[in-house]
Amino acid sequence: MSKEEHDIDIGDRRAAANTGIPFRQALVVFFVFYVVAALLNGRAIYEEASRREYGPVRTAWMTATAPLNAVATRTGVYRFRRIFEGWLEDEP
């Protein structure tokens, strides 16, 4: 590797070699990951919020997580979480 190649920014080298993924694509994948994670955990998050002490904080959590619970329950995606929990639990 020559001195000129060494001074080129890593991003420029990757772009010239057509490696890596575009920033926009990375953001989309990141967003999709968190949406799927929220849906898989929507019902559990809602149930956890329902166990909080009564007051304005509980009300805010219940209101914020109600749509996640509704989507997770109507689509049935929460069942996948139950399956994963069954696989990951340690059995004596």
Distance bins in CASP14 RR format, pairs under 12 A and 6 or more apart:
PFRMAT RR
TARGET T0000
AUTHOR 0000-0000-0000
RMODE 2
METHOD distances of the structure
MODEL  1
1 7 0 0 0 0 0 1 0 0 0 0 0
1 8 0 0 0 0 1 0 0 0 0 0 0
1 13 0 0 0 0 0 1 0 0 0 0 0
2 8 0 0 0 0 0 1 0 0 0 0 0
4 12 0 0 0 0 0 1 0 0 0 0 0
4 13 0 0 0 0 0 1 0 0 0 0 0
5 12 0 0 0 0 0 1 0 0 0 0 0
5 13 1 0 0 1 0 0 0 0 0 0 0
5 16 0 0 0 0 0 1 0 0 0 0 0
5 17 0 0 0 0 0 1 0 0 0 0 0
6 12 0 0 0 0 0 1 0 0 0 0 0
6 13 0 0 0 0 1 0 0 0 0 0 0
7 13 0 0 0 0 0 1 0 0 0 0 0
8 14 0 0 0 0 0 1 0 0 0 0 0
8 15 0 0 0 0 1 0 0 0 0 0 0
8 16 0 0 0 0 1 0 0 0 0 0 0
8 17 0 0 0 0 0 1 0 0 0 0 0
9 15 0 0 0 0 1 0 0 0 0 0 0
9 16 0 0 0 0 0 1 0 0 0 0 0
10 16 0 0 0 0 0 1 0 0 0 0 0
10 17 0 0 0 0 0 1 0 0 0 0 0
10 19 0 0 0 0 0 1 0 0 0 0 0
10 20 0 0 0 0 0 1 0 0 0 0 0
11 17 0 0 0 0 1 0 0 0 0 0 0
11 18 0 0 0 0 0 1 0 0 0 0 0
11 19 0 0 0 0 1 0 0 0 0 0 0
11 20 0 0 0 0 1 0 0 0 0 0 0
11 22 0 0 0 0 0 1 0 0 0 0 0
11 23 0 0 0 0 0 1 0 0 0 0 0
12 19 0 0 0 0 0 1 0 0 0 0 0
13 19 0 0 0 0 1 0 0 0 0 0 0
13 20 0 0 0 0 0 1 0 0 0 0 0
14 20 1 0 1 0 0 0 0 0 0 0 0
14 21 0 0 0 0 1 0 0 0 0 0 0
14 22 0 0 0 0 0 1 0 0 0 0 0
14 23 0 0 0 0 0 1 0 0 0 0 0
15 21 0 0 0 0 0 1 0 0 0 0 0
15 22 0 0 0 0 1 0 0 0 0 0 0
15 23 0 0 0 0 0 1 0 0 0 0 0
20 26 0 0 0 0 1 0 0 0 0 0 0
21 27 0 0 0 0 0 1 0 0 0 0 0
21 28 0 0 0 0 1 0 0 0 0 0 0
21 29 1 0 0 1 0 0 0 0 0 0 0
21 30 0 0 0 0 0 1 0 0 0 0 0
22 28 0 0 0 0 1 0 0 0 0 0 0
22 29 0 0 0 0 0 1 0 0 0 0 0
23 29 0 0 0 0 0 1 0 0 0 0 0
23 30 0 0 0 0 0 1 0 0 0 0 0
24 30 0 0 0 0 0 1 0 0 0 0 0
24 31 0 0 0 0 0 1 0 0 0 0 0
25 31 0 0 0 0 0 1 0 0 0 0 0
25 32 0 0 0 0 0 1 0 0 0 0 0
26 32 0 0 0 0 0 1 0 0 0 0 0
26 33 0 0 0 0 0 1 0 0 0 0 0
27 33 0 0 0 0 0 1 0 0 0 0 0
27 34 0 0 0 0 0 1 0 0 0 0 0
28 34 0 0 0 0 0 1 0 0 0 0 0
28 35 0 0 0 0 0 1 0 0 0 0 0
29 35 0 0 0 0 0 1 0 0 0 0 0
29 36 0 0 0 0 0 1 0 0 0 0 0
30 36 0 0 0 0 0 1 0 0 0 0 0
30 37 0 0 0 0 0 1 0 0 0 0 0
31 37 0 0 0 0 0 1 0 0 0 0 0
31 38 0 0 0 0 0 1 0 0 0 0 0
32 38 0 0 0 0 0 1 0 0 0 0 0
32 39 0 0 0 0 0 1 0 0 0 0 0
33 39 0 0 0 0 0 1 0 0 0 0 0
33 40 0 0 0 0 0 1 0 0 0 0 0
34 40 0 0 0 0 0 1 0 0 0 0 0
34 41 0 0 0 0 0 1 0 0 0 0 0
34 68 0 0 0 0 0 1 0 0 0 0 0
35 41 0 0 0 0 0 1 0 0 0 0 0
35 42 0 0 0 0 0 1 0 0 0 0 0
35 68 0 0 0 0 0 1 0 0 0 0 0
35 71 0 0 0 0 1 0 0 0 0 0 0
35 72 0 0 0 0 0 1 0 0 0 0 0
35 77 0 0 0 0 0 1 0 0 0 0 0
36 42 0 0 0 0 0 1 0 0 0 0 0
36 68 0 0 0 0 0 1 0 0 0 0 0
36 71 0 0 0 0 0 1 0 0 0 0 0
36 72 0 0 0 0 0 1 0 0 0 0 0
36 75 0 0 0 0 0 1 0 0 0 0 0
36 77 0 0 0 0 1 0 0 0 0 0 0
36 80 0 0 0 0 1 0 0 0 0 0 0
36 81 0 0 0 0 0 1 0 0 0 0 0
37 44 0 0 0 0 0 1 0 0 0 0 0
37 45 0 0 0 0 0 1 0 0 0 0 0
37 68 0 0 0 0 0 1 0 0 0 0 0
37 72 0 0 0 0 0 1 0 0 0 0 0
37 77 0 0 0 0 0 1 0 0 0 0 0
37 80 0 0 0 0 0 1 0 0 0 0 0
37 81 0 0 0 0 1 0 0 0 0 0 0
37 84 0 0 0 0 0 1 0 0 0 0 0
38 44 0 0 0 0 0 1 0 0 0 0 0
38 45 1 0 0 1 0 0 0 0 0 0 0
38 46 0 0 0 0 0 1 0 0 0 0 0
38 64 0 0 0 0 0 1 0 0 0 0 0
38 65 0 0 0 0 1 0 0 0 0 0 0
38 67 0 0 0 0 1 0 0 0 0 0 0
38 68 1 0 1 0 0 0 0 0 0 0 0
38 69 0 0 0 0 0 1 0 0 0 0 0
38 71 0 0 0 0 1 0 0 0 0 0 0
38 72 0 0 0 0 1 0 0 0 0 0 0
38 77 0 0 0 0 0 1 0 0 0 0 0
38 78 0 0 0 0 0 1 0 0 0 0 0
38 81 0 0 0 0 0 1 0 0 0 0 0
39 45 0 0 0 0 0 1 0 0 0 0 0
39 46 0 0 0 0 0 1 0 0 0 0 0
39 65 0 0 0 0 0 1 0 0 0 0 0
39 67 0 0 0 0 0 1 0 0 0 0 0
39 68 1 0 0 1 0 0 0 0 0 0 0
39 69 0 0 0 0 0 1 0 0 0 0 0
39 70 0 0 0 0 0 1 0 0 0 0 0
39 71 1 0 0 1 0 0 0 0 0 0 0
39 72 1 0 1 0 0 0 0 0 0 0 0
39 73 0 0 0 0 0 1 0 0 0 0 0
39 74 0 0 0 0 0 1 0 0 0 0 0
39 75 1 0 0 1 0 0 0 0 0 0 0
39 76 0 0 0 0 1 0 0 0 0 0 0
39 77 1 0 1 0 0 0 0 0 0 0 0
39 78 0 0 0 0 1 0 0 0 0 0 0
39 79 0 0 0 0 0 1 0 0 0 0 0
39 80 0 0 0 0 1 0 0 0 0 0 0
39 81 0 0 0 0 1 0 0 0 0 0 0
40 68 0 0 0 0 1 0 0 0 0 0 0
40 71 0 0 0 0 0 1 0 0 0 0 0
40 72 1 0 0 1 0 0 0 0 0 0 0
40 75 0 0 0 0 0 1 0 0 0 0 0
40 76 0 0 0 0 1 0 0 0 0 0 0
40 77 1 0 1 0 0 0 0 0 0 0 0
40 78 1 0 0 1 0 0 0 0 0 0 0
40 79 0 0 0 0 1 0 0 0 0 0 0
40 80 1 0 1 0 0 0 0 0 0 0 0
40 81 1 0 1 0 0 0 0 0 0 0 0
40 82 0 0 0 0 1 0 0 0 0 0 0
40 83 0 0 0 0 0 1 0 0 0 0 0
40 84 0 0 0 0 1 0 0 0 0 0 0
40 85 0 0 0 0 0 1 0 0 0 0 0
41 47 0 0 0 0 0 1 0 0 0 0 0
41 48 0 0 0 0 1 0 0 0 0 0 0
41 49 0 0 0 0 0 1 0 0 0 0 0
41 65 0 0 0 0 1 0 0 0 0 0 0
41 68 1 0 0 1 0 0 0 0 0 0 0
41 69 0 0 0 0 0 1 0 0 0 0 0
41 71 0 0 0 0 0 1 0 0 0 0 0
41 72 1 0 0 1 0 0 0 0 0 0 0
41 77 0 0 0 0 1 0 0 0 0 0 0
41 78 0 0 0 0 1 0 0 0 0 0 0
41 80 0 0 0 0 0 1 0 0 0 0 0
41 81 1 0 0 1 0 0 0 0 0 0 0
41 82 0 0 0 0 0 1 0 0 0 0 0
41 84 0 0 0 0 0 1 0 0 0 0 0
41 85 0 0 0 0 0 1 0 0 0 0 0
42 48 0 0 0 0 1 0 0 0 0 0 0
42 49 0 0 0 0 1 0 0 0 0 0 0
42 61 0 0 0 0 0 1 0 0 0 0 0
42 64 0 0 0 0 0 1 0 0 0 0 0
42 65 1 0 0 1 0 0 0 0 0 0 0
42 66 0 0 0 0 1 0 0 0 0 0 0
42 67 0 0 0 0 1 0 0 0 0 0 0
42 68 1 1 0 0 0 0 0 0 0 0 0
42 69 1 0 1 0 0 0 0 0 0 0 0
42 70 0 0 0 0 1 0 0 0 0 0 0
42 71 1 0 0 1 0 0 0 0 0 0 0
42 72 1 0 1 0 0 0 0 0 0 0 0
42 73 0 0 0 0 1 0 0 0 0 0 0
42 74 0 0 0 0 0 1 0 0 0 0 0
42 75 0 0 0 0 0 1 0 0 0 0 0
42 76 0 0 0 0 0 1 0 0 0 0 0
42 77 0 0 0 0 1 0 0 0 0 0 0
42 78 1 0 0 1 0 0 0 0 0 0 0
42 80 0 0 0 0 0 1 0 0 0 0 0
42 81 0 0 0 0 1 0 0 0 0 0 0
43 49 0 0 0 0 0 1 0 0 0 0 0
43 50 0 0 0 0 0 1 0 0 0 0 0
43 65 0 0 0 0 1 0 0 0 0 0 0
43 66 0 0 0 0 0 1 0 0 0 0 0
43 67 0 0 0 0 0 1 0 0 0 0 0
43 68 1 0 0 1 0 0 0 0 0 0 0
43 69 1 0 1 0 0 0 0 0 0 0 0
43 70 0 0 0 0 1 0 0 0 0 0 0
43 71 0 0 0 0 1 0 0 0 0 0 0
43 72 1 0 1 0 0 0 0 0 0 0 0
43 73 1 0 0 1 0 0 0 0 0 0 0
43 74 0 0 0 0 0 1 0 0 0 0 0
43 75 0 0 0 0 0 1 0 0 0 0 0
43 76 0 0 0 0 1 0 0 0 0 0 0
43 77 0 0 0 0 1 0 0 0 0 0 0
43 78 1 0 1 0 0 0 0 0 0 0 0
43 79 0 0 0 0 1 0 0 0 0 0 0
43 80 0 0 0 0 0 1 0 0 0 0 0
43 81 1 0 0 1 0 0 0 0 0 0 0
43 82 0 0 0 0 1 0 0 0 0 0 0
43 85 0 0 0 0 0 1 0 0 0 0 0
44 50 0 0 0 0 0 1 0 0 0 0 0
44 51 0 0 0 0 0 1 0 0 0 0 0
44 65 0 0 0 0 1 0 0 0 0 0 0
44 68 0 0 0 0 1 0 0 0 0 0 0
44 69 0 0 0 0 1 0 0 0 0 0 0
44 72 0 0 0 0 1 0 0 0 0 0 0
44 73 0 0 0 0 0 1 0 0 0 0 0
44 77 0 0 0 0 0 1 0 0 0 0 0
44 78 1 0 0 1 0 0 0 0 0 0 0
44 79 0 0 0 0 0 1 0 0 0 0 0
44 80 0 0 0 0 0 1 0 0 0 0 0
44 81 1 0 0 1 0 0 0 0 0 0 0
44 82 0 0 0 0 1 0 0 0 0 0 0
44 84 0 0 0 0 0 1 0 0 0 0 0
44 85 0 0 0 0 1 0 0 0 0 0 0
45 51 0 0 0 0 0 1 0 0 0 0 0
45 52 0 0 0 0 0 1 0 0 0 0 0
45 61 0 0 0 0 1 0 0 0 0 0 0
45 62 0 0 0 0 0 1 0 0 0 0 0
45 64 0 0 0 0 1 0 0 0 0 0 0
45 65 1 0 1 0 0 0 0 0 0 0 0
45 66 0 0 0 0 0 1 0 0 0 0 0
45 67 0 0 0 0 0 1 0 0 0 0 0
45 68 1 0 0 1 0 0 0 0 0 0 0
45 69 1 0 0 1 0 0 0 0 0 0 0
45 71 0 0 0 0 0 1 0 0 0 0 0
45 72 0 0 0 0 1 0 0 0 0 0 0
45 78 0 0 0 0 0 1 0 0 0 0 0
45 81 0 0 0 0 0 1 0 0 0 0 0
46 52 0 0 0 0 0 1 0 0 0 0 0
46 58 0 0 0 0 0 1 0 0 0 0 0
46 61 0 0 0 0 1 0 0 0 0 0 0
46 62 1 0 0 1 0 0 0 0 0 0 0
46 63 0 0 0 0 0 1 0 0 0 0 0
46 64 0 0 0 0 1 0 0 0 0 0 0
46 65 1 0 1 0 0 0 0 0 0 0 0
46 66 1 0 0 1 0 0 0 0 0 0 0
46 67 0 0 0 0 1 0 0 0 0 0 0
46 68 1 0 0 1 0 0 0 0 0 0 0
46 69 1 1 0 0 0 0 0 0 0 0 0
46 70 0 0 0 0 1 0 0 0 0 0 0
46 71 0 0 0 0 0 1 0 0 0 0 0
46 72 0 0 0 0 1 0 0 0 0 0 0
46 73 0 0 0 0 1 0 0 0 0 0 0
46 78 0 0 0 0 1 0 0 0 0 0 0
47 61 0 0 0 0 0 1 0 0 0 0 0
47 62 0 0 0 0 0 1 0 0 0 0 0
47 65 0 0 0 0 1 0 0 0 0 0 0
47 66 0 0 0 0 0 1 0 0 0 0 0
47 68 0 0 0 0 0 1 0 0 0 0 0
47 69 0 0 0 0 1 0 0 0 0 0 0
47 72 0 0 0 0 0 1 0 0 0 0 0
47 73 0 0 0 0 0 1 0 0 0 0 0
47 78 0 0 0 0 1 0 0 0 0 0 0
47 81 0 0 0 0 0 1 0 0 0 0 0
48 58 0 0 0 0 0 1 0 0 0 0 0
48 61 0 0 0 0 1 0 0 0 0 0 0
48 62 0 0 0 0 0 1 0 0 0 0 0
48 65 0 0 0 0 1 0 0 0 0 0 0
48 68 0 0 0 0 0 1 0 0 0 0 0
48 69 0 0 0 0 0 1 0 0 0 0 0
49 55 0 0 0 0 0 1 0 0 0 0 0
49 57 0 0 0 0 1 0 0 0 0 0 0
49 58 1 0 0 1 0 0 0 0 0 0 0
49 59 0 0 0 0 1 0 0 0 0 0 0
49 60 0 0 0 0 1 0 0 0 0 0 0
49 61 1 1 0 0 0 0 0 0 0 0 0
49 62 1 0 1 0 0 0 0 0 0 0 0
49 63 0 0 0 0 1 0 0 0 0 0 0
49 64 1 0 0 1 0 0 0 0 0 0 0
49 65 1 0 1 0 0 0 0 0 0 0 0
49 66 0 0 0 0 1 0 0 0 0 0 0
49 68 0 0 0 0 1 0 0 0 0 0 0
49 69 0 0 0 0 1 0 0 0 0 0 0
50 58 1 0 0 1 0 0 0 0 0 0 0
50 59 0 0 0 0 0 1 0 0 0 0 0
50 61 0 0 0 0 1 0 0 0 0 0 0
50 62 1 0 0 1 0 0 0 0 0 0 0
50 63 0 0 0 0 0 1 0 0 0 0 0
50 65 0 0 0 0 1 0 0 0 0 0 0
50 66 0 0 0 0 0 1 0 0 0 0 0
50 69 0 0 0 0 1 0 0 0 0 0 0
51 58 0 0 0 0 1 0 0 0 0 0 0
51 61 0 0 0 0 1 0 0 0 0 0 0
51 62 0 0 0 0 0 1 0 0 0 0 0
51 65 0 0 0 0 0 1 0 0 0 0 0
52 58 1 0 1 0 0 0 0 0 0 0 0
52 59 0 0 0 0 1 0 0 0 0 0 0
52 60 0 0 0 0 1 0 0 0 0 0 0
52 61 1 0 0 1 0 0 0 0 0 0 0
52 62 0 0 0 0 1 0 0 0 0 0 0
52 64 0 0 0 0 0 1 0 0 0 0 0
52 65 0 0 0 0 0 1 0 0 0 0 0
53 59 0 0 0 0 0 1 0 0 0 0 0
53 61 0 0 0 0 0 1 0 0 0 0 0
54 61 0 0 0 0 0 1 0 0 0 0 0
54 62 0 0 0 0 0 1 0 0 0 0 0
55 61 0 0 0 0 1 0 0 0 0 0 0
55 62 0 0 0 0 1 0 0 0 0 0 0
55 63 0 0 0 0 0 1 0 0 0 0 0
56 62 0 0 0 0 0 1 0 0 0 0 0
56 63 0 0 0 0 0 1 0 0 0 0 0
57 63 0 0 0 0 0 1 0 0 0 0 0
57 64 0 0 0 0 0 1 0 0 0 0 0
58 64 0 0 0 0 0 1 0 0 0 0 0
58 65 0 0 0 0 0 1 0 0 0 0 0
59 65 0 0 0 0 0 1 0 0 0 0 0
59 66 0 0 0 0 0 1 0 0 0 0 0
60 66 0 0 0 0 0 1 0 0 0 0 0
61 68 0 0 0 0 0 1 0 0 0 0 0
61 69 0 0 0 0 0 1 0 0 0 0 0
62 68 0 0 0 0 0 1 0 0 0 0 0
62 69 0 0 0 0 1 0 0 0 0 0 0
63 69 0 0 0 0 0 1 0 0 0 0 0
63 70 0 0 0 0 0 1 0 0 0 0 0
65 71 0 0 0 0 0 1 0 0 0 0 0
65 72 0 0 0 0 1 0 0 0 0 0 0
65 73 0 0 0 0 0 1 0 0 0 0 0
66 72 0 0 0 0 0 1 0 0 0 0 0
66 73 0 0 0 0 0 1 0 0 0 0 0
67 73 0 0 0 0 0 1 0 0 0 0 0
67 74 0 0 0 0 0 1 0 0 0 0 0
68 74 0 0 0 0 0 1 0 0 0 0 0
68 75 0 0 0 0 0 1 0 0 0 0 0
68 77 0 0 0 0 0 1 0 0 0 0 0
68 78 0 0 0 0 1 0 0 0 0 0 0
69 75 0 0 0 0 0 1 0 0 0 0 0
69 76 0 0 0 0 0 1 0 0 0 0 0
69 77 0 0 0 0 0 1 0 0 0 0 0
69 78 0 0 0 0 1 0 0 0 0 0 0
70 76 0 0 0 0 0 1 0 0 0 0 0
70 77 0 0 0 0 0 1 0 0 0 0 0
70 78 0 0 0 0 0 1 0 0 0 0 0
71 77 1 0 0 1 0 0 0 0 0 0 0
71 78 0 0 0 0 1 0 0 0 0 0 0
72 78 1 0 1 0 0 0 0 0 0 0 0
72 79 0 0 0 0 1 0 0 0 0 0 0
72 80 0 0 0 0 1 0 0 0 0 0 0
72 81 0 0 0 0 1 0 0 0 0 0 0
72 82 0 0 0 0 0 1 0 0 0 0 0
73 79 0 0 0 0 1 0 0 0 0 0 0
73 81 0 0 0 0 0 1 0 0 0 0 0
76 82 0 0 0 0 1 0 0 0 0 0 0
76 83 0 0 0 0 0 1 0 0 0 0 0
77 83 0 0 0 0 0 1 0 0 0 0 0
77 84 0 0 0 0 0 1 0 0 0 0 0
78 84 0 0 0 0 0 1 0 0 0 0 0
78 85 0 0 0 0 0 1 0 0 0 0 0
79 85 0 0 0 0 0 1 0 0 0 0 0
79 86 0 0 0 0 0 1 0 0 0 0 0
80 86 0 0 0 0 0 1 0 0 0 0 0
80 87 0 0 0 0 0 1 0 0 0 0 0
81 87 0 0 0 0 0 1 0 0 0 0 0
81 88 0 0 0 0 0 1 0 0 0 0 0
82 88 0 0 0 0 0 1 0 0 0 0 0
82 89 0 0 0 0 0 1 0 0 0 0 0
83 89 0 0 0 0 0 1 0 0 0 0 0
END
